[in-house]
Amino acid sequence: MTTILAGDVGGTKTDLCLFAQAADGGLEPLRKATFVSGEFDSLSDLLSTFLSNDSTAPPPVAAALGVPGPVVGESVRLTNLPWVIEPEALRRNTGIARLRLLNDLEMAAHGVLTLEPRDLAVLNPGVERAGHCGLVAAGTGLGQAILFWDGERHHATATEGGHAGFGPRDEEQIALHRFLGRRHDRVSWERVLSGTGLESIYEFLVLERGMPASAEVDARYRGGEDLAAAVGEVGVAGGDPTCRYAVDLFLRLYGAQSANLALTILATGGIYLWGGIIRKLLPRAVEGPFLEGFLDVGRFRDLMSEIPVRAVLDAEAALAGAARVAVKLTG
C-alpha cells in the first residue's frame, strides 16, 4: 500500500489526512486528525505527532502541505504563527523526501478543481464562461489565490493580495480606516476581512459610531467565547441591530475586495469564497450585503454582474487540493 499525506496548516488549527493511493490513482482516506496549531513549537513537531500515532500504515511517500504565508525561497515564515519552516529540514525530520509546501490558498485553489455543484452556494449566478478564477478567504487572516486559465485548463497560483492596503469607498469606511489606523501602523484588507477584522468592525461601531453594545455578545465574551464568533452568530440571527450592522458591513467589504480581485485578473470564470467565516455568515450573505459591495464598481457594474460568485461549502476541499498536489509528486 502506498500512502500520501495532505495537510492544511492554519493559524488556528491544522488538519492532516493520510491517504492510501490505489493503482488507478484513486485515494482512500485512512486517518484524519485536527490539531491546535499554537500548541506546537514547530510544524515538524506537529507532523511527527501525527505520523507516530499509527504504526499500521506505511510512511507516506509524498506530502503536500498548505501553509498560511508566502512560500518563497528556502524558508517559509508564517504570517499568523511564530514558525519558520525550512522545507529541507522538514524532509529530513519526517523522512518524506517528496514534500512540497504551498501557500494555503494555492492549495485551496487546487481543491476548487475537485468540487461538484452540490459543494457550492451561489451568491451571484453570473454568466458561465471559461476564464480566470479568483479565491478570497477571510479566516484567521485574509488569503487570496488565482486559478489562471491557459485556454485548456486552470493553473493555481498564490498571491498575498490580502495584505494590500485597505481602500475605503465611503465616509463610514474612511472613519473605519482612521479607527484602525490608530491601532496599526498600516491598515491592510486583512485588518477588516478576518476574524479580528469582524471584532474591529464591531468595536468601531460601538466605540466610534455610538451604537449600543450587544448584551448577549458581552455576556458570551466574558464567558470566554471568541468575540468575532459571537458577533457573527448574533448578527446572522438578527436579534441585535449592532451585530447585524457589523456583519453587513463586513460582508459589503468582503464583496468590495472580491470585486478588486475580479477586476485585477478579469475573473470571467468566477470568484470563489472560501473558509469557515463565509460558511457561518452565508445566511446573511445571500440576502444581499455581499453583492452590494461586489457590484459597487461604477462603470464596470454590468461586467461584475456577469461574474459568478460561489461560496465553497465543503470544509474538506482544502485537503482534497493538497492530496491532488501530493499525487503529482509521486509521478
N, C-alpha and C positions, 0 to 999 in steps of 0.2 A: 504493500500500500504506500502510495506517495502522498505526502501532505504538504500543504502550503499554509502560511499564516497571513491573515489580513488584520489590520489594526486601524482604528480611528482614535487618534490621540487628541484629547480635548483639554482645554484649560481647566475644566471642571472634572470631567470623567474620561476614562479611556475604555473603549470596547475592543476586545480581541476575539478572534474566532479562528479556530484551526479547522481546515477543510481537508477532506480526502479527495484526491483528484482521480477520476475514473479514466480508463484508457481512451474513452471517446471525448475527453476534455471536460466532462461534466463534474460538478462539485457537490459534495455532500458535507454539510456542517457536522463536525464531530464534537466540538466543545466550544462554548462561548462563555466569556466572563466579562464583567464590568468592574473597573477599579476606580477609586477616587484618586485622581492624578496627584494631588498635593500630598498624599500620604507616602509618596516615594521620593527618594533623593534624585533619582535619575530614571530615564526610560529603560536603561539596561537592567536596573533592579526590578522594575515592573515586569519586563518581559521574562526575566529569569524566574520570577514568582509564578507567572502563568505557565511557563513551559515545564517547571518542576512539579506541577500539581498532577501530572498524569504520566505514568511510565508505560502505559499500554500502547500508545500511538507512537510511530516513529517520528523523529525530529523533522521539522519542516525543511524542505529543500529550497524553498524560496519564501520571501516575505515582502509585503508592500505595506508601508505604514504612512498614513496621512498625519501630518503634524501641523499645529497652528502657528505658522510663521513662514517667512521666506526661506526657501531651500536654495541656497546659493553657496558654492564653494565646498570646502571640506568640513565645515562645521555649521551646525544649524542652531541658532539662538532663538528659542521660542518666545512668542510675543507675550503670552499671559501665563507662563510658567517659568520658574527660575532654573531652567535646564538648558545646558548647551550639549548638543548631540553631535558626536563625531562618528559618521557612518562606518568608517573602517574599524574603529574600536568597538562599535556595536556588533559588527560582523564577527569579530574575534570573541567577544564575550558571549554571544548567543550560539556561535557555531554555524550560523546561517550565512553561507558565502554569497548567495544571490539575494541580496537585501536592498531594497530601494526605499528611500524616504521621498515623499512628495508632499507638497502643500495640501492641507486638508480639503480645501475647496477644489483643487485639481482632482483629488480623489473623488470628491462628491460629483464632479463633472463626469468622471468615468461611470459613477453609479447611475447618473441620469440616463445613460445609454442603455441601462438594463431595465428601465421602468416600463410598465404597462399602463394604459389609460386609467385603470382602476386605482393606480397608485398616486393619482394626481387630482387636485381640486382646481377647477378652472375659475380664475378671477376675471379674466378677460379672454373671450374666445378668439378674438382677432381673426386673422386670415392665415390659414395653413400654407406655409411656404418653406422650401428648403432655404437654409441660410445659417448665419452665425447665431449662437445662443449665448445667453449670459446667465450666471447664477449669482444670487445675492443671499447671504445667510447671516442674519442677526442672531447672535448667541452670546457666549462669553465675550466675544469680540464681534467684529464685522468682517466676514470673508466674502470675497468675490472671485469668480473664475469665468473663463471664456471657453466655449466649445466652437472652435474655428472650423468652418465648412470649406472644404477644398474643391467642392463640386461633386464629390462622390461619397465622402464620409466626414465625420466630425473628429477633431483632434482637441484634446483637453489641454488647457494651459492655465497656469496660476496667475493671479495679479495680487497687488497689495492696495487695490483701489479703496478699500475700506478706511485707509489712513490718509486719503486725500482730504483737503480742507473742507469743512462743512460750509456749504453755501446757502445761507438763509434766503427765503423768497419773499417774505413779507415782514411787516413791523413786529409781529409776535415772534417770528423766528429770529429776527435781529435781536430782540430782547433776550431770547433764549441763548443766542450766541454770546451776548455780553455776560449773562449769568454764568455760563460755562467758562468764559474767558477769565473770570475772577478765580476759578478753581484750577485751571490748567494753563500751561504756557502756550499751548496750541490746541485749537478745537478742531478735531477731525470728525469725519462722519461716524466713526466708531464711538465717539463720545455721546452721540444721540441714538445710534442704532445698535444697541446691545442691551444686555440685562441691566448694567449700570446706567445705560442711557435712559431706559424707561424710568429707573429710580430718579435720575436727574430731572427728567421732564416733570414728574410728579412733584418733586421738591421745588422746581421752578414755579409751577402753578400755585403752590401753597405759599411759598416764601416771597415770591416776586410779584405774582399776579393777585394775591389775596384771596384765592379760592379756599374754601373750607377743607381742612384735612379730614380724611375718612376715619371715623371712629373704629370701624371694623379693621381697616388696614393697620391703624396704630396698635390695636389690641393684638393682631396677629404678628406684627413685627416685634412687639415686646415679648411675645411668646416664643420668639426665636425663628419665625418664618422669614424667608427671603423677601425683602421689600418689593422687588420687581415682580416676583411671582404673585404676591398678594395684590398689588395694584392691577396686574393683568387680569387675574381671576375676577376680582370685584368689578373691574371696568367692563369686562365681557358680559358679566351677569347683568350689568346696567343699573344696579341699585344705588350707586353713588355717582353724582354728576362730575366730581373732580377726577375720579378714576376713569370714568367713561371718556372724559375730555382728554386725559393723559394718553389713553390707549388710542383714541382717534388721531391725536397729534402725532404720536409715534408712527401710526400706520400711514399718515399722509407723508411724513418724512421718509418712510420706507419706500413709498411709491415714488417720491421725488428722486431718491438715489438710484432706484431701479431704472427710472427713466434716463438718468445721467449715463448709466452703463449702456442702456439700449441705444441711445443716440451715439455714444462713443464708438461702439462696434457695429452699428446698424444691425441690430439683432432681429432680423426678419424671421429667424427660426423660433424666436420666443425668449421669454425671461422665466427662469425657474426660481422660486423662493424656497429656501432650504432651512431646515433646523427646527428645534423644539419651540421656539418663540412663535413662529408663524403658525405652527400647528395649534398652539394654545389660543392664539388670537384670531384664528380663522373664522369663528362665528361672527365676529365683528368685521373682519377684513372683507368678507364677501358682501357686506352691506353698503360698502361704498367709500370709506375713508382712504383706503389704499389707492383706488383708481382715481380719486380726486387729485392726489399727489402725482400719480403716474401720467395723467393726461394734461396736467397743467404745464404745458411746454410752449405756449404761444402758437407760433405759426406751424409747428410740427404736430399739433394735436391730432390731425387726421392720420398722419403716419403712425403715431403712437397707438391710436385706436385699432390699428390693424396688426399690432404686435401681440401675439398670445402671451398671457401670463398665467402660470400654473404654480400652485404650491405643492411641494412634494410631501405626501402623506406617509410614505414608507420610511420608518426610522432605521431600517436595516440597509437602506440603499447605499450608505457610505461604505459599509463592509463589503457589499457586492462590488462596488467600484474598486476597492483595494484588492479584492480577490481577482478581479479581471486583470489588474496590473501584474499581480504575482504570477498568474498563469503564464503571461507573456514572458516572464523571466525564466520559466522552466524550458522554454523552447530554444 
